[in-house]
């Protein structure tokens, strides 16, 4: 019996068309309205978690985290990069120490950091590894600083002084009470955890040698920093929410705002159908069309009520109005310093002050017709219909 003939290989054009179809589907799902609607839904989750510990300040990890709460809700921002936590590329950045965050957490008893990711993970690498490494390095540096102070007979704070009795130090007791180990989430592999632990001492040396004010950290942080992770899959029993004071560490609560779905899912509202995008706030340059988190939250109700058909035009109008508003007030626009030019006749203002005209073109007569005197006696030259004006330089007063 003859063997069956092999099936013909797929044509390159067929493969390409499938690829194009997949890209087309992804583009249709990644619309501006879908992104904004997804951000708003994730922001509601962030608000629910933040309400569990109202005393803790909310902090946005730049830049994605800024989308997930109104600007007034954030007490500060921080900058932890996911690339510092990528497998095999772990690092502690002395260029992004975020010491203000440690001081804020020490003063307020902890903090809540918001971020998100598009990659189908529950947490971005900035939360899985970068921030845990940061917590451990700071804890280790503070431990070293306090132990050195104890051995030298000095006092860093009341807790350190309490470890000294009759001139004898109790460094072993202090070391056992201060947790300086690495705390990573359970989904980080053991081999990766061991590799990170093996470099903590090296990173602590770098931190100590960079000139950071470790003494202020040692005074502010009465307990070690420790990360905790909360996502939309986390189950929290509302009647068993722990009090901050009950923990023997300062909690750095890490909220991954988005659901960890790998693909966009269909959602329904009372008026519109839309697709949920995990980590929609990430990579805003590719979808926001100039919209910023501040503008979004200022106009959030109008944008979400506009629906998919009118959202793009409304965003364009909002962005343009904001641009004009800033330009009229001199923000993000070139600043012109007007210098007096010799060779032109002086023009008199009502208060008998004399200013030299700054011509806007080569014809001084034409410029003079557009000149007006300001209240202070300076000549103003309006640039077309742009609502922009250039003032002449005051040379002096005539007797």
C-alpha positions as CSV (number, residue, x, y, z in Angstrom):
1,X,0.0,0.0,0.0
2,X,1.4,3.3,-1.0
3,X,2.3,5.8,1.7
4,X,0.0,8.8,1.8
5,X,1.3,11.9,0.1
6,X,2.6,14.5,2.5
7,X,0.5,17.6,3.0
8,X,1.7,20.6,1.1
9,X,3.4,23.2,3.2
10,X,1.5,26.3,4.1
11,X,2.0,29.1,1.6
12,X,3.9,32.1,2.9
13,X,1.1,34.4,1.9
14,X,-1.3,32.4,4.1
15,X,1.0,32.7,7.1
16,X,1.4,36.4,6.5
17,X,-2.3,36.9,6.3
18,X,-2.9,35.1,9.6
19,X,-0.2,37.4,11.2
20,X,-1.8,40.4,9.7
21,X,-5.2,39.3,11.0
22,X,-3.8,38.9,14.5
23,X,-2.2,42.3,14.4
24,X,-5.5,43.8,13.1
25,X,-7.4,42.2,15.9
26,X,-4.9,43.5,18.5
27,X,-5.1,47.0,17.0
28,X,-8.9,47.0,17.2
29,X,-8.7,45.9,20.9
30,X,-6.1,48.5,21.8
31,X,-8.2,51.6,21.2
32,X,-8.0,54.7,23.2
33,X,-11.4,54.2,24.7
34,X,-10.6,50.7,25.7
35,X,-7.4,51.8,27.4
36,X,-9.1,54.6,29.3
37,X,-12.0,52.4,30.4
38,X,-9.5,49.7,31.6
39,X,-7.6,52.3,33.5
40,X,-10.8,53.5,35.2
41,X,-11.8,50.0,36.2
42,X,-8.3,49.2,37.6
43,X,-8.3,52.5,39.5
44,X,-11.5,51.4,41.3
45,X,-9.6,48.3,42.6
46,X,-6.6,50.5,43.7
47,X,-9.0,52.8,45.6
48,X,-10.6,49.8,47.4
49,X,-7.2,48.5,48.6
50,X,-6.0,51.9,49.6
51,X,-9.1,52.3,51.7
52,X,-8.1,49.3,53.8
53,X,-5.1,51.2,55.2
54,X,-6.2,54.9,54.9
55,X,-3.2,56.0,57.1
56,X,-0.7,54.8,54.5
57,X,0.3,57.2,51.7
58,X,-0.4,56.2,48.2
59,X,2.7,56.4,45.9
60,X,2.8,56.1,42.1
61,X,5.7,54.2,40.5
62,X,6.5,56.3,37.4
63,X,5.2,56.5,34.9
64,X,2.5,53.9,34.6
65,X,1.3,54.1,38.2
66,X,0.2,57.7,37.7
67,X,-2.8,56.6,35.7
68,X,-4.4,54.6,38.4
69,X,-5.6,57.3,40.8
70,X,-6.4,61.0,40.7
71,X,-3.4,63.2,41.2
72,X,-4.7,64.4,44.6
73,X,-4.7,60.9,45.9
74,X,-0.9,60.5,45.6
75,X,1.4,61.6,48.3
76,X,4.5,61.1,46.3
77,X,6.0,59.3,43.3
78,X,8.9,56.8,43.0
79,X,10.9,55.3,40.2
80,X,11.7,51.6,40.2
81,X,12.6,50.1,36.8
82,X,11.5,46.6,35.8
83,X,14.8,46.2,33.9
84,X,16.6,46.2,37.3
85,X,14.7,43.1,38.2
86,X,14.9,41.1,35.0
87,X,16.3,37.6,35.3
88,X,20.1,37.6,35.1
89,X,20.1,41.4,35.1
90,X,19.4,42.2,38.7
91,X,20.9,45.4,40.0
92,X,20.6,48.0,42.7
93,X,20.6,51.5,41.1
94,X,22.5,54.2,43.0
95,X,21.0,56.6,40.4
96,X,17.5,55.8,41.6
97,X,17.8,55.5,45.4
98,X,14.3,56.6,46.2
99,X,15.4,57.6,49.7
100,X,12.4,60.0,50.0
101,X,10.2,56.9,49.8
102,X,12.0,55.2,52.7
103,X,11.7,58.3,54.8
104,X,8.1,58.7,53.9
105,X,7.4,55.1,54.9
106,X,9.3,55.5,58.1
107,X,7.4,58.6,59.1
108,X,3.9,57.2,58.1
109,X,4.4,53.6,59.2
110,X,4.5,52.3,55.6
111,X,3.3,53.1,52.1
112,X,1.3,51.7,49.2
113,X,3.0,51.7,45.7
114,X,0.9,51.4,42.6
115,X,2.1,50.0,39.2
116,X,0.9,47.7,36.4
117,X,2.2,45.5,33.6
118,X,0.9,44.5,30.2
119,X,2.8,41.2,29.9
120,X,0.2,38.8,31.4
121,X,2.1,38.7,34.7
122,X,0.5,39.3,38.0
123,X,3.2,41.8,38.9
124,X,5.8,43.7,37.0
125,X,9.5,42.8,37.7
126,X,9.8,46.2,39.4
127,X,7.5,44.8,42.1
128,X,8.6,41.2,42.1
129,X,12.4,41.8,42.4
130,X,13.5,45.5,42.1
131,X,11.7,46.8,45.1
132,X,12.4,43.7,47.3
133,X,16.1,44.1,46.5
134,X,15.9,47.8,47.4
135,X,14.2,47.0,50.7
136,X,16.8,44.4,51.6
137,X,19.8,46.7,50.7
138,X,18.5,49.5,52.8
139,X,17.8,47.2,55.7
140,X,21.3,45.7,55.5
141,X,22.9,49.1,55.3
142,X,20.9,50.3,58.4
143,X,21.9,47.2,60.2
144,X,25.6,47.8,59.5
145,X,25.3,51.4,60.5
146,X,23.7,50.6,63.8
147,X,26.0,47.8,64.7
148,X,29.0,50.1,64.0
149,X,27.5,52.7,66.3
150,X,27.0,50.2,69.0
151,X,30.5,48.9,68.8
152,X,31.8,52.5,68.9
153,X,29.7,53.2,72.0
154,X,27.5,55.8,70.2
155,X,23.8,56.1,70.0
156,X,21.8,56.3,66.8
157,X,18.4,56.4,68.4
158,X,16.5,55.2,71.4
159,X,16.3,51.7,70.1
160,X,20.0,51.4,69.7
161,X,20.7,52.9,73.1
162,X,18.4,50.4,74.7
163,X,20.6,47.6,73.4
164,X,23.4,48.9,75.5
165,X,23.5,48.0,79.1
166,X,26.3,48.9,81.6
167,X,28.6,49.7,78.8
168,X,28.2,46.2,77.2
169,X,26.7,45.9,73.8
170,X,24.2,43.4,72.8
171,X,24.9,43.2,69.1
172,X,23.6,39.6,68.8
173,X,20.2,40.6,70.2
174,X,20.0,43.6,67.8
175,X,20.9,41.4,64.8
176,X,18.3,38.8,65.6
177,X,15.5,41.5,65.9
178,X,16.4,43.3,62.7
179,X,15.3,41.4,59.6
180,X,17.7,42.1,56.8
181,X,17.0,39.0,54.7
182,X,15.6,39.1,51.1
183,X,11.8,38.8,50.9
184,X,10.8,37.7,47.4
185,X,7.3,36.5,46.2
186,X,6.7,32.8,46.1
187,X,6.7,32.7,42.3
188,X,10.3,33.7,42.0
189,X,12.4,30.5,41.5
190,X,14.7,29.3,44.1
191,X,17.8,29.5,41.8
192,X,17.0,33.1,41.1
193,X,16.5,33.9,44.8
194,X,19.8,32.4,45.6
195,X,21.5,34.4,42.9
196,X,20.0,37.6,44.2
197,X,20.9,36.8,47.8
198,X,24.5,36.3,46.7
199,X,24.8,39.8,45.5
200,X,23.1,41.7,48.4
201,X,26.4,42.4,50.2
202,X,27.9,43.8,47.0
203,X,25.0,46.1,46.5
204,X,25.0,47.2,50.1
205,X,28.7,48.2,49.7
206,X,27.8,50.2,46.6
207,X,25.0,51.9,48.5
208,X,27.3,52.8,51.4
209,X,29.9,54.2,49.1
210,X,27.6,56.4,47.1
211,X,27.3,59.0,49.8
212,X,23.7,58.4,50.9
213,X,22.6,59.7,54.3
214,X,22.2,56.3,56.0
215,X,22.2,58.0,59.4
216,X,18.9,59.7,58.6
217,X,17.5,56.5,57.4
218,X,18.5,54.7,60.6
219,X,16.8,57.4,62.7
220,X,13.6,57.3,60.6
221,X,13.2,53.6,60.2
222,X,12.5,52.0,63.5
223,X,11.6,48.7,61.9
224,X,12.9,47.1,58.7
225,X,11.2,47.5,55.4
226,X,9.3,44.6,53.9
227,X,7.3,44.3,50.7
228,X,3.8,42.8,50.5
229,X,2.1,42.0,47.2
230,X,-1.6,42.6,46.4
231,X,-3.2,41.9,43.0
232,X,-6.7,41.5,41.7
233,X,-6.4,37.8,42.5
234,X,-5.5,38.4,46.1
235,X,-8.2,37.4,48.7
236,X,-8.5,39.8,51.6
237,X,-11.0,39.1,54.4
238,X,-12.3,42.5,55.4
239,X,-12.9,41.5,59.0
240,X,-9.3,40.3,59.3
241,X,-7.4,43.2,57.8
242,X,-4.3,43.5,60.0
243,X,-3.4,46.7,61.8
244,X,-0.2,48.4,60.8
245,X,1.0,48.5,64.4
246,X,0.7,44.7,64.7
247,X,3.5,44.1,62.2
248,X,7.1,43.9,63.3
249,X,8.2,45.6,60.0
250,X,7.3,48.6,57.9
251,X,5.0,47.4,55.1
252,X,5.7,48.4,51.5
253,X,2.4,47.3,50.0
254,X,2.8,46.7,46.3
255,X,-0.4,46.9,44.3
256,X,-0.5,45.5,40.7
257,X,-3.5,47.4,39.5
258,X,-4.4,45.3,36.5
259,X,-5.9,41.8,36.1
260,X,-3.3,39.3,34.9
261,X,-5.3,38.2,31.8
262,X,-3.0,37.5,28.9
263,X,-5.4,38.9,26.3
264,X,-8.1,41.5,26.1
265,X,-11.5,40.4,27.4
266,X,-14.9,41.7,26.4
267,X,-16.7,43.9,29.0
268,X,-20.1,45.5,29.0
269,X,-21.4,48.7,30.5
270,X,-24.9,50.1,30.6
271,X,-24.3,51.9,27.2
272,X,-21.1,50.6,25.5
273,X,-19.3,47.4,24.9
274,X,-15.5,47.5,25.3
275,X,-12.5,45.3,25.7
276,X,-10.4,45.2,28.9
277,X,-6.7,45.8,28.4
278,X,-4.3,44.6,31.2
279,X,-1.8,47.2,32.1
280,X,-3.4,49.8,29.9
281,X,-1.5,52.6,31.5
282,X,1.8,51.3,30.4
283,X,3.7,52.8,27.4
284,X,1.4,55.8,27.2
285,X,3.2,57.2,24.1
286,X,1.8,54.4,22.0
287,X,-1.9,55.1,22.8
288,X,-2.6,58.2,24.9
289,X,-2.4,60.8,21.9
290,X,-1.0,63.5,24.2
291,X,-3.5,62.8,27.0
292,X,-1.8,62.9,30.5
293,X,-3.0,61.3,33.7
294,X,-3.9,64.7,35.1
295,X,-6.0,65.6,32.0
296,X,-7.6,62.2,32.1
297,X,-8.8,62.5,35.7
298,X,-9.9,66.1,35.2
299,X,-12.2,65.0,32.3
300,X,-12.7,61.3,33.2
301,X,-16.5,61.5,33.4
302,X,-16.8,63.2,30.0
303,X,-14.3,60.8,28.4
304,X,-15.9,57.6,29.6
305,X,-19.4,58.8,28.8
306,X,-18.3,59.8,25.2
307,X,-18.1,56.2,24.2
308,X,-15.8,54.6,21.6
309,X,-17.1,56.6,18.7
310,X,-16.4,60.1,20.1
311,X,-13.6,59.4,22.5
312,X,-10.7,60.1,20.1
313,X,-12.1,63.5,19.0
314,X,-12.8,64.5,22.6
315,X,-9.3,63.7,23.6
316,X,-7.9,65.7,20.7
317,X,-10.0,68.7,21.8
318,X,-8.9,68.4,25.4
319,X,-5.2,68.1,24.5
320,X,-5.4,71.1,22.2
321,X,-7.2,73.3,24.7
322,X,-4.6,72.4,27.3
323,X,-1.8,73.2,24.9
324,X,-3.3,76.6,24.0
325,X,-3.9,77.3,27.7
326,X,-0.2,76.6,28.5
327,X,1.1,78.6,25.6
328,X,-0.9,81.7,26.5
329,X,0.6,81.6,30.0
330,X,4.1,81.1,28.8
331,X,4.4,77.4,29.7
332,X,6.4,75.2,27.3
333,X,6.9,78.1,24.9
334,X,10.0,79.9,23.8
335,X,10.9,82.9,26.0
336,X,12.1,86.0,24.1
337,X,14.4,88.6,25.6
338,X,13.9,91.9,23.7
339,X,16.9,94.1,23.4
340,X,16.8,97.8,22.2
341,X,17.8,98.4,18.6
342,X,19.5,101.6,17.7
343,X,18.3,103.6,14.6
344,X,14.6,103.7,15.3
345,X,12.7,106.7,16.6
346,X,11.5,106.6,20.1
347,X,7.8,106.1,20.7
348,X,6.1,107.9,23.6
349,X,3.6,106.3,26.0
350,X,0.9,108.0,28.0
351,X,3.1,108.2,31.2
352,X,5.9,110.1,29.3
353,X,8.2,107.1,29.4
354,X,10.2,106.4,26.3
355,X,10.8,102.9,25.0
356,X,12.7,101.6,21.9
357,X,10.5,99.7,19.5
358,X,11.4,96.0,18.8
359,X,10.3,95.4,15.2
360,X,8.5,92.2,14.4
361,X,9.5,92.6,10.7
362,X,11.8,94.6,8.6
363,X,9.5,97.5,8.3
364,X,9.5,99.6,11.5
365,X,6.4,101.6,10.4
366,X,4.3,98.4,10.1
367,X,5.5,97.3,13.6
368,X,4.6,100.7,15.1
369,X,1.0,100.3,14.0
370,X,0.7,97.1,16.0
371,X,2.4,98.5,19.1
372,X,0.5,99.2,22.3
373,X,1.6,100.5,25.7
374,X,1.3,98.3,28.7
375,X,0.4,99.7,32.1
376,X,4.1,99.8,33.1
377,X,5.0,101.8,30.0
378,X,6.5,99.0,27.9
379,X,5.5,98.6,24.3
380,X,3.7,95.4,23.5
381,X,3.9,93.8,20.0
382,X,1.2,91.2,19.3
383,X,2.1,88.3,17.1
384,X,-0.8,87.9,14.7
385,X,-3.8,86.3,16.3
386,X,-1.8,83.9,18.5
387,X,-2.5,85.9,21.7
388,X,1.3,86.1,22.2
389,X,3.0,89.4,22.7
390,X,6.6,90.7,22.9
391,X,7.5,93.7,25.1
392,X,10.1,96.2,24.2
393,X,12.9,97.1,26.6
394,X,12.6,100.2,28.7
395,X,15.7,102.4,28.1
396,X,15.1,105.3,30.4
397,X,13.1,108.3,31.3
398,X,13.1,111.7,29.6
399,X,13.4,114.8,31.7
